């Protein structure tokens, strides 16, 4: 279970890092041309960049505290925050009629729930 949780956290961190770097560094006019980023057409550049930075921080928080063994409880806390972010993403994509993207967000949410349940409950990091 421990290995499955590490793999899940690593995969979710990769997803968060990819999305975060894209939202932070890709110009908004270029980003908004993609169907998956249609929501950015009505969003301010500051909002999009802020979400990007939060996703980069989530990528860090899903792995680094456990790797460094410094406050590893931040891993499931970060996963819980990711759940909130995915609920917002599901609502946004749902409003735009993007059912496939809602399902992608559901999958990411499920991975985060697995981390939260695993690290807070069944397989916490050793103290």
Secondary structure as GFF3:
##gff-version 3
##sequence-region A 1 127
A	DSSP	alpha_helix	2	25	.	.	.	ID=ss1
A	DSSP	alpha_helix	28	31	.	.	.	ID=ss2
A	DSSP	three_ten_helix	35	42	.	.	.	ID=ss3
A	DSSP	alpha_helix	45	68	.	.	.	ID=ss4
A	DSSP	alpha_helix	74	95	.	.	.	ID=ss5
A	DSSP	alpha_helix	99	117	.	.	.	ID=ss6
A	DSSP	pi_helix	118	122	.	.	.	ID=ss7
###
